Amino acid sequence: MILVLLGPPGAGKGTQARRLTERRGLPQLSTGDMLRAEIAGGGAFGKQAAAVMDSGRLMPDEIMTGIISNRIDVADCADGFILDGFPRTSAQAGTLDDLLAGKGLVLDAVLLLDVDEEALVERISGRFTCRNCGEGYHDRFKPTAEEGRCDKCGSLDLERRPDDSAETVRERLRVYRSQTAPILPYYEAKGLLRRVDGMAEIGEVARQIDVALGGESGSLFPNG
């Protein structure tokens, strides 16, 4: 089975991709991970990608497509895979169709994690972690028992990621709306789009994904 995970930043795509990997044995193909691996491997596309990143330019679609093409030829993708972070634009959606068709493959479903944007801003901007032990917290949903002190290890070294600020999150959502959201009608017209409530509890989102992909009996998953 070949799946695409869509949703705005912070919607939980990575978490749900990992759960699908654990339950169904489908490898998660994250664009960031693939880029880093290709660059580390020193292949032709990796060298091109490194040069683009060093220059600060946006990654050309042809490089990303080449990296994805190489990755899905690896044996662990023989029974399917999950694309996380690609496609992001209408042009990339068309390119993915062409890439899969050229390999005799078809996309089975596109999972959209629907979210409330303001609630998502609160979810992301309220996060902070302990730099000492890595324990995660949230201003509203999981505050520390004592302000400024980690419950787990007692450290006072708590931090927030710079890109988790409310202003930054809203900008990332704006980019998502302008670039990625327009591909939703494309997949809806193909009958591939499956919407799930990305604001639900993690386990509930996973259950909804199973239902969206053919019911809790897993009819679209031969190993389910």
N, CA, C and O of each residue as an XYZ file, in Angstrom:
896
protein
N       0.839     -1.196      0.000
C       0.000      0.000      0.000
C       0.873      1.244      0.000
O       1.854      1.328      0.740
N       0.512      2.201     -0.828
C       1.249      3.463     -0.916
C       0.346      4.581     -0.413
O      -0.754      4.786     -0.927
N       0.826      5.302      0.597
C       0.039      6.346      1.231
C       0.784      7.668      1.220
O       2.015      7.701      1.230
N       0.020      8.764      1.200
C       0.557     10.107      1.407
C      -0.116     10.678      2.646
O      -1.335     10.586      2.789
N       0.671     11.267      3.541
C       0.141     11.937      4.722
C       0.197     13.440      4.502
O       1.258     13.994      4.215
N      -0.956     14.100      4.640
C      -1.028     15.547      4.475
C      -1.599     16.194      5.735
O      -2.332     15.568      6.501
N      -1.250     17.440      5.922
C      -1.742     18.202      7.059
C      -0.753     19.295      7.373
O       0.415     19.193      6.998
N      -1.187     20.341      8.052
C      -0.301     21.460      8.348
C       0.786     21.082      9.345
O       0.699     20.034      9.984
N       1.806     21.918      9.485
C       2.867     21.658     10.456
C       2.287     21.489     11.859
O       1.447     22.277     12.294
N       2.743     20.457     12.556
C       2.274     20.223     13.912
C       1.009     19.407     14.013
O       0.504     19.187     15.114
N       0.473     18.943     12.868
C      -0.776     18.189     12.892
C      -0.586     16.760     13.390
O      -1.564     16.087     13.715
N       0.654     16.290     13.455
C       0.917     14.943     13.941
C       1.206     13.927     12.856
O       1.064     12.724     13.076
N       1.614     14.402     11.675
C       1.875     13.480     10.566
C       2.984     12.490     10.909
O       2.854     11.293     10.655
N       4.064     12.987     11.480
C       5.183     12.106     11.811
C       4.789     11.037     12.817
O       5.175      9.876     12.678
N       4.024     11.421     13.825
C       3.567     10.476     14.844
C       2.709      9.379     14.230
O       2.909      8.197     14.510
N       1.753      9.771     13.391
C       0.877      8.772     12.792
C       1.608      7.908     11.774
O       1.293      6.728     11.623
N       2.580      8.482     11.075
C       3.383      7.686     10.143
C       4.152      6.609     10.900
O       4.230      5.467     10.450
N       4.718      6.969     12.045
C       5.465      5.984     12.848
C       4.542      4.877     13.350
O       4.929      3.709     13.382
N       3.327      5.244     13.741
C       2.386      4.223     14.216
C       2.007      3.270     13.084
O       1.907      2.061     13.297
N       1.796      3.808     11.886
C       1.500      2.954     10.740
C       2.674      2.028     10.424
O       2.486      0.868     10.057
N       3.886      2.560     10.571
C       5.079      1.749     10.347
C       5.135      0.592     11.332
O       5.424     -0.543     10.955
N       4.856      0.889     12.599
C       4.899     -0.150     13.626
C       3.808     -1.206     13.415
O       4.051     -2.397     13.608
N       2.622     -0.774     13.024
C       1.490     -1.696     12.921
C       1.445     -2.439     11.599
O       1.033     -3.597     11.536
N       1.876     -1.759     10.540
C       1.677     -2.326      9.208
C       2.962     -2.659      8.472
O       2.926     -3.286      7.414
N       4.099     -2.246      9.023
C       5.364     -2.555      8.368
C       5.660     -1.713      7.151
O       6.522     -2.066      6.345
N       4.942     -0.580      7.002
C       5.191      0.312      5.875
C       6.256      1.334      6.267
O       6.066      2.049      7.250
N       7.362      1.430      5.541
C       8.392      2.409      5.899
C       7.901      3.838      5.713
O       7.190      4.145      4.756
N       8.291      4.706      6.641
C       7.964      6.123      6.556
C       9.052      6.832      5.766
O      10.221      6.795      6.150
N       8.684      7.473      4.675
C       9.637      8.197      3.848
C       9.448      9.689      4.094
O       8.623     10.341      3.453
N      10.219     10.210      5.023
C      10.172     11.639      5.348
C      11.145     12.380      4.448
O      12.290     11.960      4.279
N      10.683     13.493      3.865
C      11.564     14.235      2.955
C      12.846     14.656      3.648
O      13.926     14.574      3.062
N      12.739     15.107      4.891
C      13.942     15.535      5.612
C      14.925     14.400      5.804
O      16.124     14.565      5.580
N      14.420     13.240      6.221
C      15.282     12.076      6.434
C      15.925     11.626      5.123
O      17.109     11.291      5.087
N      15.140     11.621      4.053
C      15.679     11.191      2.757
C      16.765     12.135      2.267
O      17.785     11.695      1.737
N      16.545     13.435      2.446
C      17.556     14.419      2.042
C      18.859     14.202      2.791
O      19.935     14.169      2.195
N      18.747     14.053      4.115
C      19.962     13.869      4.928
C      20.698     12.588      4.545
O      21.925     12.573      4.453
N      19.941     11.514      4.324
C      20.564     10.245      3.960
C      21.249     10.326      2.605
O      22.347      9.801      2.420
N      20.593     10.989      1.658
C      21.170     11.116      0.313
C      22.439     11.952      0.349
O      23.419     11.628     -0.323
N      22.426     13.028      1.133
C      23.613     13.884      1.248
C      24.751     13.122      1.921
O      25.901     13.193      1.487
N      24.416     12.392      2.985
C      25.439     11.610      3.699
C      26.032     10.527      2.804
O      27.216     10.205      2.910
N      25.200      9.964      1.918
C      25.669      8.903      1.038
C      26.555      9.389     -0.090
O      27.285      8.604     -0.696
N      26.494     10.689     -0.378
C      27.382     11.257     -1.388
C      27.026     10.930     -2.822
O      27.867     11.063     -3.711
N      25.772     10.498     -3.071
C      25.354     10.214     -4.430
C      25.151     11.480     -5.243
O      25.296     12.591     -4.734
N      24.814     11.299     -6.511
C      24.661     12.450     -7.411
C      23.594     13.419     -6.912
O      23.824     14.627     -6.854
N      22.429     12.889     -6.555
C      21.368     13.767     -6.067
C      21.745     14.385     -4.719
O      21.385     15.525     -4.428
N      22.469     13.623     -3.906
C      22.902     14.144     -2.615
C      23.838     15.330     -2.765
O      23.739     16.303     -2.017
N      24.737     15.251     -3.722
C      25.669     16.359     -3.959
C      24.922     17.592     -4.463
O      25.220     18.718     -4.065
N      23.950     17.362     -5.344
C      23.156     18.491     -5.839
C      22.348     19.119     -4.709
O      22.259     20.342     -4.600
N      21.757     18.262     -3.865
C      20.948     18.760     -2.757
C      21.806     19.552     -1.774
O      21.378     20.593     -1.275
N      23.011     19.065     -1.496
C      23.905     19.763     -0.569
C      24.263     21.143     -1.099
O      24.304     22.113     -0.342
N      24.522     21.230     -2.406
C      24.862     22.521     -3.004
C      23.697     23.499     -2.901
O      23.894     24.686     -2.640
N      22.475     22.993     -3.110
C      21.290     23.851     -3.010
C      21.107     24.338     -1.580
O      20.829     25.515     -1.348
N      21.263     23.433     -0.631
C      21.087     23.811      0.777
C      22.145     24.802      1.217
O      21.848     25.734      1.964
N      23.376     24.613      0.766
C      24.454     25.534      1.121
C      24.199     26.933      0.577
O      24.614     27.927      1.173
N      23.507     27.002     -0.568
C      23.247     28.300     -1.190
C      22.014     28.988     -0.601
O      21.767     30.168     -0.850
N      21.245     28.225      0.186
C      20.047     28.793      0.777
C      18.854     28.823     -0.136
O      17.830     29.413      0.208
N      18.958     28.188     -1.322
C      17.847     28.185     -2.271
C      16.835     27.087     -1.926
O      17.147     26.166     -1.172
N      15.621     27.190     -2.483
C      14.627     26.155     -2.321
C      15.036     24.921     -3.119
O      15.627     25.030     -4.193
N      14.713     23.745     -2.578
C      15.094     22.502     -3.245
C      14.258     22.314     -4.515
O      13.031     22.260     -4.426
N      14.882     22.213     -5.690
C      14.131     21.992     -6.939
C      13.379     20.658     -6.900
O      13.859     19.678     -6.330
N      12.210     20.638     -7.506
C      11.392     19.429     -7.502
C      12.122     18.242     -8.123
O      11.972     17.107     -7.672
N      12.921     18.515     -9.170
C      13.557     17.392     -9.854
C      14.566     16.673     -8.957
O      14.743     15.460     -9.073
N      15.223     17.411     -8.069
C      16.164     16.765     -7.148
C      15.402     15.928     -6.135
O      15.754     14.774     -5.890
N      14.355     16.504     -5.541
C      13.574     15.774     -4.543
C      12.923     14.549     -5.156
O      12.859     13.492     -4.529
N      12.440     14.694     -6.381
C      11.813     13.557     -7.056
C      12.832     12.451     -7.318
O      12.522     11.269     -7.170
N      14.040     12.834     -7.705
C      15.092     11.845     -7.927
C      15.448     11.100     -6.657
O      15.675      9.890     -6.678
N      15.495     11.827     -5.550
C      15.807     11.200     -4.263
C      14.703     10.220     -3.871
O      14.983      9.111     -3.416
N      13.452     10.633     -4.050
C      12.327      9.750     -3.729
C      12.345      8.521     -4.629
O      12.112      7.403     -4.169
N      12.619      8.730     -5.902
C      12.665      7.611     -6.844
C      13.687      6.576     -6.410
O      13.407      5.377     -6.427
N      14.871      7.033     -6.023
C      15.905      6.106     -5.561
C      15.462      5.374     -4.298
O      15.706      4.178     -4.138
N      14.811      6.107     -3.411
C      14.446      5.515     -2.105
C      13.379      4.427     -2.270
O      13.449      3.389     -1.612
N      12.402      4.655     -3.137
C      11.340      3.662     -3.235
C      11.755      2.440     -4.043
O      11.005      1.469     -4.142
N      12.948      2.493     -4.618
C      13.488      1.308     -5.274
C      14.165      0.360     -4.285
O      14.525     -0.762     -4.642
N      14.337      0.819     -3.033
C      14.970     -0.015     -2.009
C      13.992     -1.125     -1.603
O      12.775     -0.942     -1.636
N      14.544     -2.260     -1.224
C      13.732     -3.460     -0.993
C      12.650     -3.280      0.064
O      11.591     -3.899     -0.038
N      12.886     -2.451      1.076
C      11.889     -2.335      2.148
C      10.608     -1.642      1.688
O       9.609     -1.649      2.407
N      10.630     -1.045      0.499
C       9.433     -0.393     -0.050
C       8.651     -1.295     -0.991
O       7.678     -0.858     -1.606
N       9.065     -2.540     -1.108
C       8.437     -3.439     -2.079
C       6.940     -3.623     -1.830
O       6.167     -3.787     -2.774
N       6.531     -3.597     -0.558
C       5.116     -3.795     -0.226
C       4.384     -2.490      0.060
O       3.238     -2.501      0.509
N       5.052     -1.361     -0.203
C       4.416     -0.064      0.006
C       5.228      0.827      0.918
O       6.263      0.424      1.450
N       4.743      2.044      1.090
C       5.452      3.028      1.914
C       4.523      4.196      2.202
O       3.448      4.321      1.615
N       4.966      5.054      3.126
C       4.210      6.239      3.520
C       5.053      7.463      3.201
O       6.172      7.586      3.701
N       4.541      8.363      2.383
C       5.234      9.607      2.067
C       4.796     10.691      3.045
O       3.611     11.011      3.147
N       5.760     11.246      3.756
C       5.507     12.290      4.747
C       6.316     13.528      4.355
O       7.541     13.539      4.480
N       5.628     14.567      3.882
C       6.318     15.785      3.472
C       6.393     15.990      1.972
O       6.958     16.980      1.505
N       5.837     15.075      1.225
C       5.793     15.166     -0.236
C       4.564     14.400     -0.710
O       4.330     13.274     -0.270
N       3.767     15.004     -1.615
C       3.953     16.301     -2.285
C       3.477     17.471     -1.421
O       2.637     17.307     -0.536
N       4.030     18.645     -1.695
C       3.629     19.869     -1.001
C       2.909     20.856     -1.923
O       2.289     21.809     -1.453
N       2.993     20.628     -3.224
C       2.380     21.548     -4.187
C       1.643     20.747     -5.260
O       1.822     19.537     -5.391
N       0.817     21.453     -6.018
C       0.093     20.785     -7.099
C       1.044     20.199     -8.131
O       0.806     19.111     -8.655
N       2.123     20.922     -8.420
C       3.107     20.423     -9.381
C       3.740     19.124     -8.883
O       3.939     18.190     -9.659
N       4.055     19.070     -7.587
C       4.657     17.862     -7.031
C       3.669     16.696     -7.031
O       4.070     15.544     -7.189
N       2.370     16.992     -6.852
C       1.366     15.923     -6.889
C       1.343     15.271     -8.268
O       1.272     14.047     -8.378
N       1.404     16.088     -9.318
C       1.442     15.544    -10.670
C       2.720     14.769    -10.934
O       2.707     13.723    -11.582
N       3.831     15.303    -10.418
C       5.122     14.631    -10.584
C       5.128     13.279     -9.895
O       5.676     12.311    -10.422
N       4.515     13.208     -8.707
C       4.446     11.932     -7.987
C       3.643     10.909     -8.780
O       4.038      9.746     -8.870
N       2.524     11.328     -9.351
C       1.725     10.415    -10.174
C       2.564      9.844    -11.317
O       2.534      8.642    -11.582
N       3.313     10.722    -11.990
C       4.148     10.287    -13.113
C       5.247      9.336    -12.646
O       5.535      8.336    -13.304
N       5.859      9.659    -11.498
C       6.929      8.826    -10.956
C       6.416      7.430    -10.645
O       7.041      6.437    -11.018
N       5.276      7.350     -9.962
C       4.721      6.044     -9.609
C       4.308      5.272    -10.854
O       4.573      4.075    -10.960
N       3.654      5.957    -11.806
C       3.218      5.283    -13.031
C       4.400      4.695    -13.787
O       4.303      3.615    -14.370
N       5.525      5.422    -13.770
C       6.713      4.938    -14.453
C       7.287      3.683    -13.840
O       8.045      2.964    -14.491
N       6.937      3.408    -12.590
C       7.413      2.214    -11.901
C       6.313      1.157    -11.795
O       6.488      0.127    -11.145
N       5.180      1.427    -12.443
C       4.074      0.484    -12.376
C       3.371      0.475    -11.039
O       2.786     -0.535    -10.649
N       3.421      1.599    -10.324
C       2.817      1.709     -9.001
C       1.668      2.710     -9.029
O       1.580      3.547     -9.927
N       0.784      2.611     -8.028
C      -0.311      3.572     -7.908
C      -0.447      4.000     -6.453
O      -0.148      3.242     -5.530
N      -0.898      5.220     -6.276
C      -1.160      5.742     -4.938
C      -2.493      5.190     -4.455
O      -3.492      5.267     -5.170
N      -2.517      4.629     -3.239
C      -3.736      4.013     -2.716
C      -4.635      4.989     -1.968
O      -5.857      4.922     -2.091
N      -4.043      5.896     -1.194
C      -4.865      6.828     -0.419
C      -4.024      8.005      0.041
O      -2.806      7.909      0.197
N      -4.718      9.127      0.254
C      -4.099     10.337      0.794
C      -4.817     10.660      2.095
O      -6.014     10.948      2.097
N      -4.087     10.613      3.194
C      -4.661     10.871      4.510
C      -4.454     12.329      4.880
O      -3.320     12.806      4.922
N      -5.531     13.031      5.146
C      -5.459     14.425      5.567
C      -5.798     14.530      7.043
O      -6.892     14.148      7.457
N      -4.871     15.045      7.840
C      -5.136     15.299      9.250
C      -5.736     16.697      9.368
O      -5.020     17.697      9.317
N      -7.044     16.755      9.524
C      -7.759     18.031      9.638
C      -7.543     18.617     11.030
O      -7.630     17.900     12.027
N      -7.262     19.914     11.099
C      -7.024     20.549     12.395
C      -7.701     21.916     12.448
O      -7.996     22.525     11.419
N      -7.936     22.379     13.665
C      -8.371     23.750     13.904
C      -7.108     24.590     14.061
O      -6.304     24.337     14.958
N      -6.928     25.585     13.198
C      -5.650     26.295     13.149
C      -5.312     27.010     14.457
O      -4.171     26.943     14.913
N      -6.276     27.687     15.062
C      -5.975     28.402     16.298
C      -5.636     27.435     17.424
O      -4.748     27.698     18.235
N      -6.352     26.313     17.468
C      -6.028     25.302     18.464
C      -4.640     24.724     18.212
O      -3.912     24.406     19.152
N      -4.279     24.589     16.935
C      -2.960     24.077     16.593
C      -1.867     25.055     17.011
O      -0.815     24.644     17.499
N      -2.117     26.355     16.819
C      -1.153     27.368     17.261
C      -0.916     27.235     18.762
O       0.223     27.291     19.225
N      -1.994     27.057     19.515
C      -1.857     26.895     20.972
C      -1.105     25.618     21.309
O      -0.268     25.599     22.212
N      -1.411     24.540     20.572
C      -0.757     23.255     20.829
C       0.753     23.357     20.632
O       1.528     22.842     21.439
N       1.166     24.028     19.551
C       2.593     24.080     19.225
C       3.320     25.135     20.055
O       4.383     24.862     20.613
N       2.751     26.339     20.139
C       3.463     27.434     20.808
C       3.576     27.232     22.315
O       4.391     27.883     22.969
N       2.755     26.328     22.873
C       2.826     26.078     24.309
C       3.821     25.009     24.703
O       3.975     24.719     25.890
N       4.510     24.409     23.723
C       5.426     23.307     24.022
C       6.754     23.803     24.575
O       7.254     24.850     24.165
N       7.315     23.054     25.500
C       8.698     23.288     25.934
C       9.261     21.982     26.477
O       8.505     21.085     26.851
N      10.578     21.873     26.520
C      11.227     20.631     26.932
C      12.344     20.903     27.922
O      12.836     22.023     28.052
N      12.727     19.839     28.616
C      13.884     19.895     29.513
C      15.128     19.556     28.698
O      15.207     18.486     28.095
N      16.082     20.450     28.680
C      17.305     20.204     27.904
C      18.159     19.114     28.532
O      18.992     18.513     27.853
N      17.966     18.859     29.798
C      18.785     17.863     30.485
C      18.335     16.442     30.194
O      19.159     15.588     29.866
N      17.021     16.173     30.311
C      16.535     14.794     30.140
C      15.622     14.611     28.942
O      15.295     13.480     28.584
N      15.201     15.715     28.309
C      14.369     15.627     27.119
C      12.885     15.497     27.382
O      12.115     15.355     26.432
N      12.446     15.539     28.642
C      11.022     15.431     28.951
C      10.261     16.616     28.348
O      10.717     17.757     28.413
N       9.096     16.326     27.761
C       8.314     17.369     27.118
C       7.170     17.862     27.985
O       6.573     17.101     28.747
N       6.871     19.158     27.854
C       5.797     19.771     28.632
C       4.982     20.701     27.740
O       5.325     20.946     26.583
N       3.885     21.215     28.316
C       3.035     22.171     27.607
C       2.428     23.120     28.629
O       2.037     22.710     29.721
N       2.356     24.402     28.258
C       1.834     25.406     29.183
C       0.460     25.032     29.724
O       0.188     25.197     30.913
N      -0.410     24.525     28.839
C      -1.786     24.229     29.242
C      -2.026     22.758     29.527
O      -2.641     22.407     30.534
N      -1.541     21.894     28.637
C      -1.897     20.490     28.715
C      -0.985     19.659     29.623
O      -1.403     18.627     30.147
N       0.256     20.107     29.808
C       1.171     19.363     30.673
C       2.179     20.323     31.314
O       3.366     20.283     30.989
N       1.712     21.176     32.213
C       2.635     22.106     32.878
C       3.495     21.370     33.903
O       3.138     20.280     34.351
N       4.619     21.962     34.270
C       5.442     21.389     35.332
C       4.761     21.643     36.682
O       4.056     22.636     36.862
N       4.987     20.731     37.614
C       4.388     20.885     38.943
C       4.897     22.148     39.619
O       4.147     22.863     40.283
N       6.181     22.408     39.438
C       6.801     23.633     39.967
C       7.283     24.454     38.784
O       8.058     23.959     37.965
N       6.844     25.679     38.683
C       7.181     26.503     37.536
C       8.688     26.600     37.333
O       9.439     26.930     38.252
N       9.112     26.303     36.101
C      10.520     26.439     35.749
C      11.391     25.262     36.129
O      12.602     25.316     35.913
N      10.824     24.187     36.693
C      11.630     23.034     37.113
C      11.049     21.751     36.495
O       9.841     21.520     36.532
N      11.930     20.933     35.932
C      11.512     19.674     35.324
C      11.020     18.693     36.393
O      11.709     18.456     37.385
N       9.836     18.129     36.189
C       9.288     17.147     37.125
C      10.140     15.885     37.171
O      10.259     15.254     38.221
N      10.729     15.517     36.046
C      11.412     14.236     35.938
C      12.806     14.251     36.553
O      13.163     13.346     37.307
N      13.602     15.285     36.231
C      14.995     15.274     36.708
C      15.344     16.458     37.610
O      16.434     16.508     38.180
N      14.409     17.419     37.739
C      14.653     18.563     38.615
C      15.444     19.687     37.985
O      15.722     20.690     38.642
N      15.814     19.540     36.723
C      16.610     20.573     36.066
C      15.807     21.867     35.907
O      14.586     21.852     35.757
N      16.538     22.985     35.946
C      15.929     24.291     35.695
C      16.155     24.734     34.249
O      15.768     25.837     33.861
N      16.780     23.871     33.463
C      17.139     24.216     32.086
C      16.032     23.784     31.132
O      16.145     22.754     30.467
N      14.967     24.570     31.067
C      13.844     24.297     30.181
C      13.915     25.223     28.975
O      14.337     26.372     29.103
N      13.511     24.740     27.813
C      13.637     25.559     26.607
C      12.453     25.382     25.677
O      11.752     24.371     25.713
N      12.247     26.399     24.836
C      11.257     26.362     23.774
C      11.990     26.493     22.446
O      12.961     27.241     22.336
N      11.520     25.759     21.435
C      12.127     25.884     20.116
C      11.754     27.235     19.517
O      10.597     27.647     19.590
N      12.734     27.931     18.922
C      12.447     29.243     18.327
C      11.334     29.199     17.286
O      10.554     30.143     17.167
N      11.258     28.097     16.531
C      10.249     28.021     15.474
C       8.882     27.575     15.997
O       7.963     27.327     15.217
N       8.756     27.476     17.328
C       7.462     27.149     17.924
C       6.711     28.391     18.400
O       5.657     28.271     19.026
N       7.234     29.568     18.114
C       6.529     30.782     18.533
C       5.217     30.895     17.767
O       5.103     30.388     16.651
N       4.225     31.559     18.364
C       2.912     31.683     17.732
C       3.025     32.350     16.362
O       2.347     31.948     15.417
N       3.886     33.374     16.253
C       4.037     34.090     14.985
C       4.609     33.174     13.910
O       4.148     33.187     12.769
N       5.614     32.379     14.276
C       6.232     31.473     13.317
C       5.253     30.380     12.885
O       5.185     30.028     11.708
N       4.509     29.856     13.833
C       3.536     28.810     13.509
C       2.474     29.341     12.556
O       2.094     28.655     11.607
N       1.994     30.551     12.800
C       0.975     31.140     11.915
C       1.523     31.342     10.498
O       0.798     31.170      9.518
N       2.800     31.704     10.394
C       3.404     31.877      9.072
C       3.508     30.531      8.360
O       3.245     30.440      7.160
N       3.888     29.492      9.089
C       3.972     28.161      8.487
C       2.595     27.681      8.030
O       2.476     27.020      6.999
N       1.564     28.011      8.795
C       0.203     27.652      8.407
C      -0.230     28.425      7.159
O      -0.929     27.893      6.297
N       0.197     29.687      7.078
C      -0.134     30.504      5.902
C       0.488     29.881      4.652
O      -0.161     29.789      3.610
N       1.743     29.457      4.761
C       2.425     28.828      3.628
C       1.706     27.530      3.245
O       1.534     27.237      2.062
N       1.292     26.761      4.243
C       0.564     25.514      3.977
C      -0.722     25.804      3.217
O      -1.026     25.136      2.229
N      -1.478     26.799      3.675
C      -2.742     27.131      3.007
C      -2.527     27.540      1.559
O      -3.300     27.164      0.677
N      -1.470     28.315      1.320
C      -1.262     28.854     -0.027
C      -0.663     27.828     -0.980
O      -0.947     27.871     -2.177
N       0.164     26.902     -0.479
C       0.877     25.984     -1.356
C       0.312     24.567     -1.355
O       0.103     23.983     -2.418
N       0.062     24.010     -0.167
C      -0.306     22.601     -0.078
C      -1.811     22.380     -0.110
O      -2.277     21.441     -0.756
N      -2.579     23.219      0.568
C      -4.030     23.023      0.597
C      -4.649     22.941     -0.801
O      -5.602     22.184     -0.980
N      -4.149     23.691     -1.811
C      -4.755     23.591     -3.149
C      -4.665     22.215     -3.802
O      -5.369     21.967     -4.781
N      -3.818     21.302     -3.293
C      -3.762     19.973     -3.905
C      -4.880     19.060     -3.397
O      -5.093     17.976     -3.941
N      -5.596     19.501     -2.348
C      -6.641     18.643     -1.787
C      -7.751     18.349     -2.798
O      -8.163     17.195     -2.910
N      -8.257     19.352     -3.545
C      -9.281     19.032     -4.555
C      -8.786     18.047     -5.616
O      -9.562     17.248     -6.140
N      -7.500     18.110     -5.926
C      -6.908     17.200     -6.910
C      -7.086     15.754     -6.460
O      -7.521     14.898     -7.229
N      -6.742     15.500     -5.200
C      -6.859     14.135     -4.691
C      -8.312     13.764     -4.388
O      -8.696     12.599     -4.496
N      -9.111     14.753     -4.010
C     -10.526     14.489     -3.762
C     -11.210     14.046     -5.049
O     -12.024     13.122     -5.038
N     -10.880     14.707     -6.159
C     -11.474     14.353     -7.454
C     -11.087     12.939     -7.880
O     -11.831     12.278     -8.605
N      -9.927     12.482     -7.430
C      -9.479     11.132     -7.756
C     -10.067     10.078     -6.809
O      -9.870      8.878     -6.996
N     -10.795     10.553     -5.785
C     -11.375      9.629     -4.822
C     -10.365      9.054     -3.852
O     -10.610      8.008     -3.251
N      -9.228      9.724     -3.689
C      -8.157      9.208     -2.836
C      -8.105      9.857     -1.454
O      -7.473      9.322     -0.544
N      -8.760     10.998     -1.291
C      -8.613     11.767     -0.059
C      -9.431     11.159      1.076
O     -10.618     10.871      0.918
N      -8.779     10.967      2.224
C      -9.420     10.473      3.441
C      -9.147     11.488      4.553
O      -7.992     11.755      4.883
N     -10.214     12.052      5.130
C     -10.059     13.060      6.179
C     -10.229     12.430      7.562
O     -11.153     11.652      7.794
N      -9.322     12.780      8.474
C      -9.444     12.335      9.864
C      -9.253     13.539     10.772
O      -8.662     14.540     10.369
N      -9.748     13.440     11.986
C      -9.681     14.539     12.949
C      -8.309     14.572     13.603
O      -8.032     13.810     14.530
N      -7.451     15.464     13.112
C      -6.103     15.564     13.648
C      -6.015     16.178     15.030
O      -4.947     16.169     15.641
N      -7.134     16.718     15.543
C      -7.137     17.313     16.879
C      -7.481     16.294     17.956
O      -7.406     16.605     19.144
N      -7.855     15.089     17.561
C      -8.211     14.056     18.535
C      -6.963     13.509     19.231
O      -5.838     13.807     18.832
N      -7.173     12.720     20.261
C      -6.074     12.060     20.968
C      -5.355     11.121     19.993
O      -5.973     10.583     19.075
N      -4.057     10.930     20.194
C      -3.219     10.195     19.240
C      -3.797      8.824     18.887
O      -3.848      8.452     17.715
N      -4.228      8.079     19.897
C      -4.785      6.762     19.630
C      -6.075      6.822     18.835
O      -6.332      5.954     18.001
N      -6.891      7.841     19.085
C      -8.135      8.005     18.349
C      -7.865      8.369     16.893
O      -8.559      7.896     15.993
N      -6.848      9.218     16.660
C      -6.474      9.553     15.284
C      -6.059      8.281     14.551
O      -6.450      8.065     13.404
N      -5.268      7.442     15.213
C      -4.826      6.186     14.598
C      -6.024      5.294     14.266
O      -6.053      4.663     13.210
N      -7.018      5.239     15.171
C      -8.211      4.433     14.914
C      -8.974      4.971     13.703
O      -9.424      4.203     12.854
N      -9.116      6.301     13.630
C      -9.811      6.898     12.499
C      -9.085      6.618     11.182
O      -9.719      6.439     10.142
N      -7.764      6.582     11.237
C      -6.994      6.270     10.033
C      -7.299      4.848      9.568
O      -7.471      4.606      8.373
N      -7.365      3.911     10.509
C      -7.708      2.535     10.135
C      -9.079      2.482      9.480
O      -9.268      1.808      8.468
N     -10.037      3.202     10.066
C     -11.384      3.220      9.499
C     -11.365      3.842      8.103
O     -11.997      3.332      7.177
N     -10.636      4.945      7.965
C     -10.573      5.638      6.673
C      -9.939      4.785      5.592
O     -10.207      4.970      4.405
N      -9.101      3.856      6.004
C      -8.416      3.007      5.033
C      -9.074      1.647      4.890
O      -8.426      0.660      4.542
N     -10.360      1.608      5.162
C     -11.072      0.374      4.874
C     -11.708     -0.289      6.060
O     -12.114     -1.448      5.977
N     -11.807      0.429      7.180
C     -12.453     -0.153      8.349
C     -11.459     -0.719      9.325
O     -10.326     -1.036      8.961
N     -11.880     -0.847     10.562
C     -11.010     -1.333     11.619
C     -10.554     -2.768     11.384
O      -9.590     -3.233     11.992
N     -11.255     -3.457     10.501
C     -10.803     -4.810     10.148
C      -9.595     -4.766      9.237
O      -8.944     -5.786      9.011
N      -9.282     -3.551      8.696
C      -8.078     -3.400      7.896
C      -8.176     -4.019      6.527
O      -7.222     -4.653      6.076
N      -9.304     -3.858      5.843
C      -9.496     -4.539      4.570
C      -8.503     -4.091      3.501
O      -8.245     -4.824      2.547
N      -7.935     -2.868      3.659
C      -6.943     -2.428      2.683
C      -5.542     -2.863      3.078
O      -4.583     -2.638      2.339
N      -5.424     -3.486      4.245
C      -4.122     -3.916      4.725
C      -4.106     -5.437      4.812
O      -4.684     -5.993      5.746
N      -3.481     -6.112      3.896
C      -3.510     -7.579      3.921
C      -2.895     -8.166      5.160
O      -3.210     -9.299      5.524
N      -2.003     -7.412      5.837
C      -1.366     -7.934      7.045
C      -2.054     -7.459      8.303
O      -1.591     -7.758      9.404
N      -3.178     -6.707      8.170
C      -3.817     -6.088      9.312
C      -4.773     -6.965     10.051
O      -5.369     -6.534     11.038
